[in-house]
Amino acid sequence: MNKAKCSLKNMKRNLRAREALNESEQKKIDNEKKMNETAILEQMKADDRMLRLADDQKVMLWFKVAPVDWF
């Protein structure tokens, strides 16, 4: 009976250790997810700025090469 009690205590201790590890890992995953979401939003903003810049450059190029009688 004593060995069984000792074994149960060890199992309980191991279970608690794994639960703590799982919580820690979940926090890491949640943090990574948040960082990824932030990075995605920043990339979308950068993409939008690049598209607007490209459009502006097209307009500037068009005005530069457009014949004067078009205006």
MOLINGI-V286578 format. One record per residue. N is the residue number from 1. PHI is phi in radians with two decimals (* if undefined). OMEGA is omega in whole degrees, -180 to 180 (NA if undefined). NEAR is the number of other C-alpha atoms within 10 Angstrom. Layout:
# MOLINGI-V286578
n:N phi:PHI omega:OMEGA near:NEAR
n:N phi:PHI omega:OMEGA near:NEAR
This chain:
# MOLINGI-V286578
n:1 phi:* omega:-179 near:6
n:2 phi:-1.13 omega:179 near:7
n:3 phi:-1.14 omega:179 near:8
n:4 phi:-1.12 omega:179 near:9
n:5 phi:-1.13 omega:179 near:10
n:6 phi:-1.11 omega:180 near:11
n:7 phi:-1.13 omega:178 near:12
n:8 phi:-1.12 omega:178 near:12
n:9 phi:-1.11 omega:178 near:12
n:10 phi:-1.12 omega:179 near:12
n:11 phi:-1.11 omega:180 near:12
n:12 phi:-1.12 omega:179 near:12
n:13 phi:-1.09 omega:179 near:12
n:14 phi:-1.11 omega:179 near:12
n:15 phi:-1.09 omega:179 near:12
n:16 phi:-1.10 omega:179 near:12
n:17 phi:-1.11 omega:179 near:12
n:18 phi:-1.16 omega:178 near:12
n:19 phi:-1.08 omega:179 near:12
n:20 phi:-1.12 omega:178 near:12
n:21 phi:-1.12 omega:179 near:12
n:22 phi:-1.08 omega:178 near:12
n:23 phi:-1.09 omega:180 near:12
n:24 phi:-1.10 omega:179 near:12
n:25 phi:-1.12 omega:179 near:12
n:26 phi:-1.12 omega:177 near:12
n:27 phi:-1.09 omega:178 near:12
n:28 phi:-1.07 omega:-180 near:12
n:29 phi:-1.11 omega:179 near:12
n:30 phi:-1.08 omega:179 near:12
n:31 phi:-1.14 omega:177 near:12
n:32 phi:-1.07 omega:180 near:12
n:33 phi:-1.07 omega:179 near:12
n:34 phi:-1.11 omega:179 near:12
n:35 phi:-1.12 omega:178 near:12
n:36 phi:-1.13 omega:179 near:12
n:37 phi:-1.09 omega:178 near:12
n:38 phi:-1.12 omega:179 near:12
n:39 phi:-1.11 omega:178 near:12
n:40 phi:-1.10 omega:179 near:12
n:41 phi:-1.09 omega:179 near:12
n:42 phi:-1.12 omega:179 near:12
n:43 phi:-1.16 omega:178 near:12
n:44 phi:-1.10 omega:178 near:12
n:45 phi:-1.10 omega:180 near:12
n:46 phi:-1.11 omega:178 near:12
n:47 phi:-1.07 omega:179 near:12
n:48 phi:-1.09 omega:178 near:12
n:49 phi:-1.09 omega:179 near:12
n:50 phi:-1.15 omega:179 near:12
n:51 phi:-1.12 omega:179 near:12
n:52 phi:-1.15 omega:178 near:12
n:53 phi:-1.11 omega:179 near:12
n:54 phi:-1.10 omega:177 near:12
n:55 phi:-1.10 omega:178 near:12
n:56 phi:-1.05 omega:180 near:12
n:57 phi:-1.16 omega:177 near:12
n:58 phi:-1.09 omega:180 near:12
n:59 phi:-1.10 omega:180 near:11
n:60 phi:-1.10 omega:179 near:12
n:61 phi:-1.15 omega:-180 near:11
n:62 phi:-1.07 omega:179 near:11
n:63 phi:-1.17 omega:-179 near:13
n:64 phi:-1.24 omega:-175 near:10
n:65 phi:-1.84 omega:-179 near:8
n:66 phi:-1.22 omega:177 near:11
n:67 phi:-1.09 omega:-176 near:9
n:68 phi:-1.10 omega:-176 near:8
n:69 phi:-1.28 omega:176 near:5
n:70 phi:-1.32 omega:-176 near:6
n:71 phi:-1.74 omega:NA near:6
